[in-house]
Amino acid sequence: MELSGAEIVVQALKDEGVEYVFGYPGGAVLHIYDAIFQQDDVRHVLVRHEQGAAHAADGYSRATGKPGVCLVTSGPGATNAVTGIATAHMDSIPMVVLTGQVPTPFIGSDAFQEVDTVGITRPCVKHNFLVKRVEDLAETIRKAFYVATTGRPGPVVVDIPKDVTDPNIKIPYRYPKKVRMRSYNPVQKGHLGQIKKAVELMKSARQPVVYTGGGVVLGDGSAELTEFVRLTGFPVTNTLMGLGAYPGTDRQFLGMLGMHGTYEANMAMHETDVLIAIGARFDDRVTGKIAQFCPNATIVHIDVDPASISKTVRVDIPIVGPVKSVLGDMIKAWKETGGDDAVKATLKDWWARIEGWRQVDCLQYDRSSDKIKPQFAMETLYKITNGDLFLTSDVGQHQMFAAQFYKFDKPRRWINSGGLGTMGFGLPSAMGVQFAYPDSPVACVTGEASILMCIQELATCKQYGLPLKIVLLNNGYMGMVRQWQEFFYEGRYSHSYVDALPDFVELAKSFGHTGVRVDKPGDLEAAMAEAFGRTNELVFLDVVVDPSENVYPMIEAGKGHHEMHLSPHLSAERELA
């Protein structure tokens, strides 16, 4: 079959099994849009901003494990997508971003809507391509999907000049089943010698902790992680990106660790003698002060990306390989060595200490207030949805409250921008999730500052009939900015107060949706129940919460895990060495 460049793009997406392309048309990609129009297999979703396209593709990928695809035009189309590309890059999300480019003879001439897309995106992609010949198009797209989805996943940009998609130039189409890239050979299996060495160390541990990150979710290693943790009897903690990799309601789960992690998780990290890091990258929000990070621990680090090992924290036993296969081999090695009862017996004292830290009840808050506390809002959301929800969030206090108070028992249910911390991510990523799972409840927890960043996507939701539930925790501030200004800037709230907010109920209605405002704790449960009962429409809940509430525990930047600020509602501030 002979196809034009534009038809090759669409056919290649079909051959990759792509269901949805999130995009926005423009001059440089009109040939591709015409080819999309003439078929029905690949469905195009028209967003209202290219950032929304990238975030929607990202949300789709996080929820399904499949690569997300977005299509944008040259110049401002490509630059608008950069924030979404960088978001995916920081969290290792597989995405293929197709960008239009000016015709090849005009590249470098400052033509209309020309930018150096390859140059601009180079620091925030796993790889990028500029296709200069129609003959290279099919193979390049195949390579893009291969690179995006193997090894440590990430976004790949394919920049396509307009003349390469000319409908009048047709060539024989062949989509390669396999690709060979001489310089790219991701590791397929962990080193068995290192795995056995790690198991020997773990068997001798007195105060072990399993520290897991988003790599377990991305590597589909949740089942293996759960088996491993229950087999060993070790305590386990998740990063923000790793929530759901291990059941959040299980007794062995210590909660999230790091800057806003639980007291028990952070204290266990500080006191551990053997740390097993799995699919985690030792992010600064997790480690705090590097010199005080797990000071007594021998560290095992399992990761598919060799570049992330010993990057910020020196590790003793590195294991490079996919999390799923390494954990499978580790379980096998553990069973072969035996002595499980003896191992669990040695952990009794360690678990007794952990239970003592648990008794601090670090997440308690004032339950007698006549104002809606954001913590209460998240607990109510959990109750109403029975903990079975795809939940996206934006960035800030509401994100942390959701992470702390909504317990995820399954992976790929918690969708948020962990690495880049992108305001505006919540709504468009929820759209991507809802397209992937049209019959499942999907909610976006957001703040009044964050939601305004991509509010235009409410129009996309209306066009495609997406029944999302938006839970706005409205405190009238950029909450996390205000919190830091309270703690570290003597209450000088420089430009963090939002004093020109729209009426969100009326705003939602103007887009054709249902809007509900709740400002009393006693009304919240009924309002949420009604919202989620409306399964065929988008409901925007404007929940007015206490503006003075802060996220606790909190570790200041540059402090150790044991130097936590706990809630003033606790009987005494504890900063234990």
BELFEN-V752406 format. One record per residue. N is the residue number from 0. RES is the residue in one small letter. NEAR is the number of other C-alpha atoms within 12 Angstrom. Layout:
n,res,near
N,RES,NEAR
N,RES,NEAR
//
This chain:
n,res,near
0,m,12
1,e,18
2,l,28
3,s,32
4,g,41
5,a,41
6,e,38
7,i,39
8,v,50
9,v,42
10,q,32
11,a,32
12,l,40
13,k,25
14,d,23
15,e,30
16,g,20
17,v,31
18,e,28
19,y,37
20,v,44
21,f,46
22,g,44
23,y,36
24,p,34
25,g,29
26,g,28
27,a,39
28,v,41
29,l,32
30,h,33
31,i,42
32,y,37
33,d,24
34,a,28
35,i,31
36,f,19
37,q,17
38,q,17
39,d,16
40,d,21
41,v,28
42,r,28
43,h,36
44,v,39
45,l,35
46,v,38
47,r,31
48,h,39
49,e,40
50,q,44
51,g,48
52,a,53
53,a,58
54,h,55
55,a,56
56,a,53
57,d,56
58,g,51
59,y,44
60,s,48
61,r,46
62,a,40
63,t,31
64,g,33
65,k,35
66,p,43
67,g,50
68,v,52
69,c,52
70,l,51
71,v,49
72,t,41
73,s,40
74,g,32
75,p,28
76,g,38
77,a,45
78,t,31
79,n,31
80,a,46
81,v,40
82,t,35
83,g,51
84,i,53
85,a,39
86,t,43
87,a,49
88,h,37
89,m,32
90,d,43
91,s,45
92,i,54
93,p,46
94,m,51
95,v,53
96,v,58
97,l,53
98,t,54
99,g,51
100,q,48
101,v,37
102,p,30
103,t,25
104,p,16
105,f,19
106,i,28
107,g,17
108,s,14
109,d,15
110,a,18
111,f,19
112,q,29
113,e,31
114,v,30
115,d,30
116,t,42
117,v,34
118,g,20
119,i,24
120,t,33
121,r,23
122,p,20
123,c,29
124,v,39
125,k,38
126,h,35
127,n,35
128,f,37
129,l,35
130,v,36
131,k,26
132,r,27
133,v,34
134,e,26
135,d,27
136,l,39
137,a,40
138,e,31
139,t,38
140,i,45
141,r,34
142,k,33
143,a,41
144,f,42
145,y,34
146,v,37
147,a,37
148,t,30
149,t,32
150,g,31
151,r,42
152,p,40
153,g,43
154,p,49
155,v,47
156,v,50
157,v,45
158,d,49
159,i,47
160,p,42
161,k,39
162,d,32
163,v,38
164,t,43
165,d,30
166,p,25
167,n,16
168,i,21
169,k,21
170,i,24
171,p,18
172,y,25
173,r,23
174,y,27
175,p,20
176,k,16
177,k,17
178,v,20
179,r,17
180,m,15
181,r,8
182,s,8
183,y,17
184,n,19
185,p,26
186,v,21
187,q,21
188,k,27
189,g,30
190,h,25
191,l,23
192,g,19
193,q,25
194,i,33
195,k,28
196,k,23
197,a,36
198,v,37
199,e,24
200,l,27
201,m,41
202,k,34
203,s,23
204,a,31
205,r,31
206,q,39
207,p,44
208,v,44
209,v,48
210,y,49
211,t,50
212,g,45
213,g,46
214,g,48
215,v,45
216,v,44
217,l,43
218,g,44
219,d,33
220,g,37
221,s,35
222,a,26
223,e,28
224,l,47
225,t,36
226,e,25
227,f,35
228,v,35
229,r,24
230,l,26
231,t,36
232,g,34
233,f,40
234,p,45
235,v,47
236,t,48
237,n,50
238,t,49
239,l,46
240,m,49
241,g,50
242,l,47
243,g,47
244,a,49
245,y,46
246,p,33
247,g,32
248,t,22
249,d,22
250,r,20
251,q,30
252,f,40
253,l,41
254,g,48
255,m,47
256,l,49
257,g,49
258,m,36
259,h,44
260,g,42
261,t,46
262,y,44
263,e,43
264,a,46
265,n,49
266,m,43
267,a,47
268,m,46
269,h,38
270,e,31
271,t,36
272,d,28
273,v,36
274,l,44
275,i,48
276,a,48
277,i,51
278,g,47
279,a,48
280,r,42
281,f,41
282,d,34
283,d,27
284,r,33
285,v,46
286,t,35
287,g,33
288,k,27
289,i,23
290,a,17
291,q,24
292,f,37
293,c,38
294,p,26
295,n,20
296,a,31
297,t,31
298,i,36
299,v,38
300,h,44
301,i,48
302,d,46
303,v,40
304,d,35
305,p,23
306,a,19
307,s,27
308,i,29
309,s,25
310,k,19
311,t,20
312,v,31
313,r,24
314,v,27
315,d,22
316,i,31
317,p,37
318,i,42
319,v,36
320,g,40
321,p,36
322,v,44
323,k,34
324,s,31
325,v,40
326,l,45
327,g,27
328,d,29
329,m,40
330,i,32
331,k,21
332,a,27
333,w,29
334,k,21
335,e,14
336,t,20
337,g,18
338,g,20
339,d,24
340,d,16
341,a,17
342,v,28
343,k,27
344,a,21
345,t,23
346,l,28
347,k,20
348,d,16
349,w,29
350,w,30
351,a,18
352,r,22
353,i,36
354,e,23
355,g,18
356,w,24
357,r,25
358,q,16
359,v,25
360,d,26
361,c,36
362,l,35
363,q,29
364,y,28
365,d,21
366,r,19
367,s,13
368,s,18
369,d,16
370,k,27
371,i,34
372,k,38
373,p,46
374,q,36
375,f,37
376,a,43
377,m,40
378,e,30
379,t,30
380,l,43
381,y,32
382,k,22
383,i,24
384,t,28
385,n,19
386,g,29
387,d,25
388,l,37
389,f,48
390,l,48
391,t,50
392,s,48
393,d,49
394,v,40
395,g,41
396,q,45
397,h,47
398,q,42
399,m,45
400,f,42
401,a,43
402,a,45
403,q,41
404,f,36
405,y,42
406,k,39
407,f,36
408,d,28
409,k,31
410,p,38
411,r,41
412,r,44
413,w,47
414,i,55
415,n,53
416,s,41
417,g,39
418,g,30
419,l,27
420,g,30
421,t,36
422,m,40
423,g,41
424,f,49
425,g,56
426,l,57
427,p,57
428,s,52
429,a,54
430,m,53
431,g,53
432,v,44
433,q,40
434,f,38
435,a,34
436,y,24
437,p,21
438,d,16
439,s,25
440,p,38
441,v,47
442,a,47
443,c,48
444,v,50
445,t,50
446,g,47
447,e,44
448,a,39
449,s,38
450,i,39
451,l,30
452,m,25
453,c,38
454,i,34
455,q,27
456,e,37
457,l,43
458,a,29
459,t,36
460,c,39
461,k,27
462,q,21
463,y,25
464,g,23
465,l,38
466,p,38
467,l,48
468,k,48
469,i,49
470,v,49
471,l,46
472,l,49
473,n,44
474,n,37
475,g,30
476,y,35
477,m,36
478,g,39
479,m,36
480,v,27
481,r,31
482,q,30
483,w,26
484,q,21
485,e,19
486,f,20
487,f,14
488,y,13
489,e,12
490,g,17
491,r,16
492,y,21
493,s,17
494,h,16
495,s,24
496,y,25
497,v,23
498,d,14
499,a,13
500,l,22
501,p,19
502,d,21
503,f,35
504,v,26
505,e,20
506,l,26
507,a,33
508,k,21
509,s,19
510,f,24
511,g,24
512,h,32
513,t,31
514,g,31
515,v,31
516,r,30
517,v,30
518,d,26
519,k,23
520,p,28
521,g,20
522,d,22
523,l,34
524,e,27
525,a,21
526,a,30
527,m,36
528,a,22
529,e,24
530,a,35
531,f,33
532,g,19
533,r,20
534,t,22
535,n,23
536,e,29
537,l,41
538,v,43
539,f,46
540,l,46
541,d,41
542,v,43
543,v,34
544,v,37
545,d,30
546,p,29
547,s,26
548,e,32
549,n,39
550,v,41
551,y,36
552,p,41
553,m,40
554,i,34
555,e,27
556,a,24
557,g,22
558,k,27
559,g,34
560,h,43
561,h,38
562,e,30
563,m,35
564,h,33
565,l,33
566,s,28
567,p,20
568,h,21
569,l,19
570,s,13
571,a,14
572,e,19
573,r,22
574,e,20
575,l,20
576,a,15
//
